[in-house]
Amino acid sequence: MCLNWGCIPSKSLIHQASQFRALAEMEAVGVGVDRRGLDYGRVQARSREAADTLARGVAALLKKNNVDVVMARGTLRGRGGIALSGGQADGSTIEAKTIIVATGSRPLRVPGFAIDEKVVLSSTGALSLEVLPASMAILGAGAVGCEFAFVMNAFGVRVTLLEVAPHILPAEDHEVAAVLEASLRRSGIDVRTNTRALGLREGGAEAIVDIETAGKPASVRAEKILAAFGRTPNTDGIGLDAAGVAVDPAGRILTDGPPGRTNARASTPSATSPRRSSNEGEIAVERIAGRPVGAGLDPDLVPSAVYCEPQVVGFGLREDEARRESVRYAASVFPYRGAGKSVAVGRTTGLVKILAAPDTGEILGAHIVGQDATELIHELLLAKAAELTAEDVAGMIHAHPTLSEAVMEAARGVEGRPIHL
């Protein structure tokens, strides 16, 4: 999913949407721009080209490393066999000492919102659009919902973004989510939080979504509906029962902890984020090969990322979690506008937030919203992994002018001594 119908093609669309929206900056300095020639079909084609190029690269790597690739449906037969169906391998079996289950996920289907990829779209359907709709209602303001809201809005689609939680990006820090929410609203996106989608009905040229906001009924009309409710594992129908592999009620394979071994002693990546599942796949292979893997992946060192404009990224402890769990912490927030580079390039929307232990300065979590946030986070992530303190980050000389100076100032703020605030 990530390479073919997720991360890669969507980031291509986001990049092109950002460039299209930036044409207004050229107009601000006197350059005449005629936007009437936009062909969204070519935009979509470029996103497919990016995905196809990387897919061919992966295929070449597999071939280079003598990996046999079998295009077929596999079903587990006991603990060491896989029955194949479809294609040239139909009816054959593969025997293996160890098996990694990495079947990915598919869009979560919610009753009342049947995905037909014509009116009600999954993320795959949205990535397949070759003609822009006049309007789109997006159900769910997680990473997928927010990213598509940004893309569609940038290309002129009237967007309504619906989220049942009190703020968009419910899994992210509330303060950084609020910055993105305000930015989306300024762009003309109709953002409605505390809103539950109740059902869908036909309305002529547009579909009608019945909603409830803070107990008050209403409705939203849109030409296309994007169901961004989340994803569910592709674990049904692959013979897990026959192999003695246990799953939870949501279909996620139960493992013995970070190393990823199932109760049937098979090995499986268990995560849903591409970066984490890829890393857990590497750990699983190292374990099968008999190499030491330690305690496995630390979830506090896995960054989440949302590629809107501005970008949102974070790792570790969130402030709402700290309050809920009575964790003592010191919080430092430094606004992008305090960094000279952000003013120079006209990207002052954003902030860097660091949560640290008040006694030791240990970094407990960090969250950034703003220009290039997904690139800036790794300095703090490395500091956390290396057990450096916020003071260590604050004491490092940063190139000037750079956006990373906002990270330095936020680190200084942990001890109450930022200079440019």
C-alpha positions as CSV (number, residue, x, y, z in Angstrom):
1,M,0.0,0.0,0.0
2,C,2.7,2.5,1.0
3,L,4.6,2.5,-2.2
4,N,1.8,1.8,-4.7
5,W,-1.4,3.4,-3.2
6,G,-0.3,5.3,-0.1
7,C,2.7,7.3,0.9
8,I,4.5,7.7,-2.4
9,P,1.7,8.7,-4.8
10,S,0.0,10.9,-2.1
11,K,3.3,12.8,-1.4
12,S,3.6,13.4,-5.1
13,L,0.1,14.9,-5.2
14,I,0.9,17.0,-2.1
15,H,4.1,18.3,-3.7
16,Q,2.3,19.3,-6.8
17,A,-0.5,20.9,-4.8
18,S,2.0,22.9,-2.8
19,Q,3.6,24.2,-6.1
20,F,0.2,25.1,-7.5
21,R,-0.8,27.0,-4.4
22,A,2.6,28.8,-4.4
23,L,1.7,30.4,-7.7
24,A,0.0,33.1,-5.6
25,E,3.4,34.1,-4.2
26,M,4.6,34.7,-7.7
27,E,1.6,36.9,-8.4
28,A,2.4,38.8,-5.3
29,V,5.7,40.0,-6.9
30,G,4.1,40.9,-10.2
31,V,4.4,37.7,-12.2
32,G,1.2,37.0,-14.2
33,V,0.1,33.4,-13.9
34,D,-2.7,31.8,-15.9
35,R,-4.0,28.8,-14.0
36,R,-6.8,27.8,-16.4
37,G,-4.6,25.2,-18.1
38,L,-4.5,22.9,-15.1
39,D,-5.0,19.3,-16.2
40,Y,-5.5,17.2,-13.0
41,G,-5.2,14.1,-15.1
42,R,-1.5,14.9,-15.7
43,V,-1.1,15.6,-12.0
44,Q,-2.5,12.2,-11.2
45,A,-0.3,10.6,-13.9
46,R,2.8,12.1,-12.3
47,S,1.9,10.6,-9.0
48,R,1.5,7.2,-10.6
49,E,4.8,7.6,-12.4
50,A,6.6,8.2,-9.1
51,A,5.0,5.0,-7.6
52,D,5.7,2.9,-10.6
53,T,9.4,4.0,-10.7
54,L,10.0,3.0,-7.1
55,A,8.1,-0.2,-7.6
56,R,10.4,-1.1,-10.5
57,G,13.3,-0.2,-8.2
58,V,12.1,-2.6,-5.5
59,A,11.6,-5.4,-8.1
60,A,15.2,-4.8,-9.3
61,L,16.5,-5.1,-5.8
62,L,14.7,-8.4,-5.2
63,K,16.1,-9.8,-8.4
64,K,19.6,-8.5,-7.6
65,N,19.5,-10.3,-4.3
66,N,18.2,-13.6,-5.8
67,V,14.7,-13.4,-4.2
68,D,12.1,-15.5,-5.9
69,V,8.8,-13.5,-6.3
70,V,5.6,-15.5,-6.8
71,M,2.5,-13.6,-7.8
72,A,-0.3,-15.6,-6.3
73,R,-2.7,-15.8,-3.3
74,G,-1.2,-17.6,-0.4
75,T,-3.0,-19.5,2.3
76,L,-1.2,-21.0,5.4
77,R,-1.3,-24.8,5.7
78,G,-0.2,-25.6,9.2
79,R,2.9,-24.0,10.5
80,G,5.3,-24.6,7.6
81,G,3.4,-24.6,4.4
82,I,1.7,-22.1,2.0
83,A,-0.9,-23.2,-0.6
84,L,-0.9,-21.0,-3.7
85,S,-3.8,-20.2,-5.9
86,G,-4.0,-18.1,-9.1
87,G,-1.5,-17.4,-11.8
88,Q,1.1,-19.9,-13.0
89,A,1.6,-21.1,-9.4
90,D,-2.0,-22.2,-9.0
91,G,-2.3,-25.5,-7.0
92,S,1.3,-25.6,-5.9
93,T,2.7,-25.2,-2.4
94,I,5.7,-23.6,-0.7
95,E,7.3,-25.2,2.4
96,A,9.3,-23.0,4.8
97,K,10.9,-23.2,8.2
98,T,9.8,-19.7,9.0
99,I,7.1,-17.5,7.6
100,I,6.7,-13.7,7.9
101,V,3.1,-12.5,7.6
102,A,3.2,-9.0,6.1
103,T,-0.2,-8.8,4.3
104,G,-0.8,-5.1,4.9
105,S,-4.1,-3.4,5.3
106,R,-7.2,-2.1,3.5
107,P,-9.6,0.7,4.2
108,L,-11.9,0.2,7.1
109,R,-15.5,-0.1,6.0
110,V,-18.2,1.5,8.1
111,P,-21.9,0.5,7.8
112,G,-23.9,3.2,6.0
113,F,-20.9,4.3,3.9
114,A,-20.4,1.6,1.3
115,I,-17.2,2.3,-0.7
116,D,-18.0,2.0,-4.5
117,E,-15.0,4.1,-5.7
118,K,-17.5,6.2,-7.7
119,V,-19.2,8.4,-5.2
120,V,-17.8,7.1,-1.9
121,L,-14.1,6.7,-2.3
122,S,-11.3,5.0,-0.3
123,S,-7.9,6.6,-0.3
124,T,-7.1,4.4,-3.3
125,G,-10.1,5.8,-5.2
126,A,-9.1,9.3,-4.3
127,L,-5.6,8.6,-5.6
128,S,-7.1,7.3,-8.8
129,L,-9.1,10.4,-9.6
130,E,-8.2,11.9,-13.0
131,V,-10.9,14.7,-12.9
132,L,-11.3,17.0,-10.0
133,P,-14.8,17.0,-8.4
134,A,-16.5,20.3,-7.6
135,S,-16.8,19.3,-4.0
136,M,-15.6,16.6,-1.6
137,A,-16.7,15.7,2.0
138,I,-14.0,13.9,3.9
139,L,-15.0,11.6,6.8
140,G,-12.2,11.5,9.3
141,A,-9.5,14.1,9.9
142,G,-6.6,11.8,10.6
143,A,-3.4,11.9,8.5
144,V,-5.1,10.6,5.4
145,G,-8.1,12.9,5.7
146,C,-6.0,16.0,6.4
147,E,-3.6,15.3,3.5
148,F,-6.4,14.9,1.0
149,A,-8.2,17.9,2.3
150,F,-5.0,20.0,1.6
151,V,-4.6,18.5,-1.9
152,M,-8.2,19.0,-3.0
153,N,-8.4,22.5,-1.5
154,A,-5.2,23.6,-3.2
155,F,-6.6,22.6,-6.6
156,G,-9.8,24.4,-6.0
157,V,-12.2,21.7,-4.8
158,R,-14.7,22.8,-2.1
159,V,-13.8,20.6,0.9
160,T,-15.7,19.8,4.1
161,L,-13.6,17.9,6.7
162,L,-15.5,16.0,9.4
163,E,-14.0,14.6,12.6
164,V,-15.8,13.0,15.5
165,A,-13.0,13.9,18.0
166,P,-12.6,17.4,19.6
167,H,-9.7,18.3,17.2
168,I,-8.3,17.1,13.9
169,L,-5.4,14.6,14.1
170,P,-6.6,13.1,17.3
171,A,-3.4,11.0,17.7
172,E,-1.2,14.1,17.6
173,D,-0.4,16.8,20.2
174,H,-3.4,19.1,20.6
175,E,-1.3,22.2,20.3
176,V,0.3,21.3,16.9
177,A,-3.0,20.0,15.6
178,A,-4.6,23.4,16.4
179,V,-2.0,25.1,14.3
180,L,-2.8,22.9,11.3
181,E,-6.6,23.2,11.9
182,A,-6.4,27.0,11.8
183,S,-4.3,26.9,8.6
184,L,-6.8,24.6,6.9
185,R,-9.7,26.9,7.9
186,R,-7.8,30.0,6.5
187,S,-7.4,28.1,3.2
188,G,-11.2,27.9,3.0
189,I,-11.7,24.3,4.2
190,D,-14.9,23.8,6.2
191,V,-13.5,21.9,9.3
192,R,-16.1,20.5,11.6
193,T,-14.9,18.7,14.8
194,N,-17.1,17.0,17.4
195,T,-19.1,15.9,14.4
196,R,-20.4,12.4,13.7
197,A,-21.4,11.1,10.3
198,L,-24.7,9.3,10.6
199,G,-25.5,8.1,7.1
200,L,-25.4,8.8,3.4
201,R,-28.2,9.4,0.9
202,E,-28.6,10.4,-2.7
203,G,-29.1,14.1,-3.5
204,G,-29.1,14.3,-7.3
205,A,-25.7,15.4,-8.6
206,E,-24.4,15.4,-5.1
207,A,-24.5,13.0,-2.2
208,I,-25.9,14.0,1.2
209,V,-24.1,13.1,4.4
210,D,-26.3,13.4,7.5
211,I,-24.2,14.6,10.5
212,E,-24.6,15.5,14.1
213,T,-22.5,18.3,15.6
214,A,-22.6,18.7,19.4
215,G,-26.1,17.0,19.4
216,K,-27.4,19.2,16.6
217,P,-28.4,17.5,13.3
218,A,-27.3,18.9,10.0
219,S,-26.2,17.7,6.5
220,V,-23.4,18.2,4.1
221,R,-23.7,18.0,0.3
222,A,-20.7,16.9,-1.9
223,E,-20.0,15.4,-5.3
224,K,-17.5,12.9,-3.8
225,I,-17.2,11.4,-0.4
226,L,-13.8,10.2,0.9
227,A,-14.2,7.6,3.7
228,A,-11.0,8.1,5.7
229,F,-12.2,6.1,8.8
230,G,-8.9,4.2,9.1
231,R,-7.6,0.8,8.0
232,T,-8.0,-2.8,9.0
233,P,-5.5,-5.7,8.6
234,N,-5.6,-8.1,5.6
235,T,-5.4,-11.1,7.9
236,D,-8.8,-12.8,7.2
237,G,-8.9,-15.8,4.9
238,I,-5.1,-16.6,4.9
239,G,-5.3,-19.6,7.1
240,L,-4.1,-18.2,10.4
241,D,-6.4,-20.6,12.3
242,A,-4.8,-23.6,10.6
243,A,-1.4,-22.3,11.6
244,G,-2.4,-21.7,15.2
245,V,-1.8,-18.0,15.0
246,A,-3.9,-15.9,17.4
247,V,-5.5,-12.6,16.4
248,D,-7.3,-9.9,18.4
249,P,-10.9,-8.9,17.7
250,A,-9.7,-6.3,15.1
251,G,-7.8,-8.9,13.2
252,R,-4.3,-7.9,14.3
253,I,-1.9,-10.7,14.9
254,L,-0.9,-11.2,18.5
255,T,2.9,-11.3,19.0
256,D,5.2,-11.9,22.0
257,G,6.3,-8.3,22.2
258,P,8.8,-6.1,20.2
259,P,10.6,-9.0,18.5
260,G,7.4,-9.9,16.8
261,R,7.1,-13.7,17.2
262,T,3.5,-15.1,17.2
263,N,2.2,-17.7,19.6
264,A,2.8,-20.2,16.7
265,R,6.4,-19.1,16.6
266,A,6.0,-17.5,13.2
267,S,7.4,-14.0,12.9
268,T,5.4,-11.0,11.9
269,P,5.7,-7.2,11.7
270,S,2.7,-6.0,13.7
271,A,2.5,-2.3,13.0
272,T,0.4,-0.2,10.7
273,S,2.7,2.7,10.0
274,P,5.0,2.1,7.0
275,R,8.2,3.1,8.7
276,R,7.5,1.1,11.8
277,S,6.4,-2.0,10.0
278,S,9.4,-1.9,7.7
279,N,11.7,-1.6,10.7
280,E,9.9,-4.5,12.5
281,G,10.3,-6.5,9.3
282,E,14.0,-6.1,9.5
283,I,14.0,-7.1,13.1
284,A,12.0,-10.2,12.3
285,V,14.5,-11.2,9.6
286,E,17.5,-10.6,11.8
287,R,15.9,-12.8,14.5
288,I,15.2,-15.6,12.0
289,A,18.8,-15.4,10.9
290,G,19.9,-15.8,14.5
291,R,21.4,-12.3,14.9
292,P,20.9,-10.4,18.2
293,V,18.1,-7.9,18.0
294,G,18.0,-6.6,21.6
295,A,14.7,-5.5,23.0
296,G,13.3,-4.6,19.6
297,L,11.7,-1.4,18.5
298,D,11.0,1.4,21.1
299,P,7.6,2.9,20.2
300,D,8.7,6.2,21.7
301,L,11.3,6.5,19.0
302,V,8.8,6.1,16.1
303,P,7.8,9.5,14.6
304,S,4.4,10.1,13.1
305,A,4.2,12.4,10.2
306,V,1.4,14.3,8.3
307,Y,2.4,15.9,5.0
308,C,0.0,18.8,4.8
309,E,1.1,22.4,4.6
310,P,2.2,23.0,7.3
311,Q,3.6,19.6,8.1
312,V,2.9,17.9,11.4
313,V,5.3,15.4,13.1
314,G,5.9,14.1,16.6
315,F,7.2,11.3,18.8
316,G,7.1,10.2,22.3
317,L,4.9,11.7,25.1
318,R,2.1,14.1,24.2
319,E,1.1,16.8,26.7
320,D,-2.5,15.4,27.1
321,E,-1.0,12.0,27.9
322,A,1.4,13.5,30.5
323,R,-1.5,15.2,32.3
324,R,-3.7,12.1,32.1
325,E,-1.0,9.9,33.5
326,S,0.3,12.4,36.0
327,V,3.8,12.5,34.4
328,R,5.9,15.4,35.6
329,Y,7.2,17.4,32.7
330,A,8.5,20.7,31.6
331,A,7.1,22.0,28.3
332,S,8.8,24.5,26.0
333,V,7.1,25.9,22.9
334,F,8.9,28.1,20.4
335,P,7.0,29.7,17.4
336,Y,8.4,29.5,13.9
337,R,8.1,33.3,13.6
338,G,11.0,33.6,16.1
339,A,13.4,32.0,13.6
340,G,14.8,34.4,11.0
341,K,14.7,31.9,8.2
342,S,11.0,31.4,8.6
343,V,10.4,35.1,8.1
344,A,12.8,35.3,5.2
345,V,11.0,32.6,3.2
346,G,7.5,33.5,4.3
347,R,6.8,30.4,6.3
348,T,6.0,31.7,9.8
349,T,3.1,29.4,10.6
350,G,4.3,26.7,13.1
351,L,5.9,25.8,16.3
352,V,8.4,23.4,18.0
353,K,7.3,21.8,21.2
354,I,9.5,19.8,23.5
355,L,8.5,17.9,26.7
356,A,11.3,17.1,29.0
357,A,11.8,15.7,32.5
358,P,12.1,18.7,34.9
359,D,14.8,17.2,37.0
360,T,17.1,15.6,34.4
361,G,16.3,17.4,31.1
362,E,15.6,14.0,29.5
363,I,13.5,14.5,26.3
364,L,10.2,12.8,26.8
365,G,8.6,13.8,23.5
366,A,8.8,16.4,20.7
367,H,6.2,17.8,18.3
368,I,6.6,20.1,15.4
369,V,4.2,21.8,13.0
370,G,5.5,24.0,10.2
371,Q,7.6,24.1,7.1
372,D,9.9,21.1,6.7
373,A,8.8,19.8,10.1
374,T,9.2,16.1,9.0
375,E,12.9,16.9,8.3
376,L,13.6,18.9,11.5
377,I,12.3,16.2,13.9
378,H,15.3,13.9,13.5
379,E,17.7,16.1,15.5
380,L,15.4,15.7,18.5
381,L,14.7,12.0,17.7
382,L,18.5,11.3,17.6
383,A,19.0,13.2,20.9
384,K,16.3,11.0,22.5
385,A,17.8,7.8,21.2
386,A,21.3,8.8,22.3
387,E,19.9,9.8,25.8
388,L,21.0,13.4,25.3
389,T,19.2,16.2,27.1
390,A,17.4,19.3,25.9
391,E,20.4,21.2,27.2
392,D,22.7,19.2,24.9
393,V,20.6,20.3,21.9
394,A,20.4,23.9,23.1
395,G,24.2,24.0,23.4
396,M,24.9,22.9,19.9
397,I,25.7,25.6,17.4
398,H,23.1,25.7,14.5
399,A,23.7,27.2,11.1
400,H,22.2,30.6,10.6
401,P,19.6,31.3,9.3
402,T,17.9,27.9,9.4
403,L,14.6,26.6,10.5
404,S,16.5,24.3,12.8
405,E,17.2,27.3,15.0
406,A,13.6,27.0,16.2
407,V,14.5,23.5,17.5
408,M,17.5,25.0,19.4
409,E,15.4,27.8,20.9
410,A,12.7,25.3,22.0
411,A,15.5,23.3,23.7
412,R,16.7,26.4,25.4
413,G,13.1,27.1,26.5
414,V,13.1,23.9,28.6
415,E,15.2,25.7,31.1
416,G,13.5,29.0,30.5
417,R,16.2,30.7,28.6
418,P,15.2,31.2,24.9
419,I,16.9,34.2,23.3
420,H,14.5,35.1,20.5
421,L,11.2,35.0,22.5
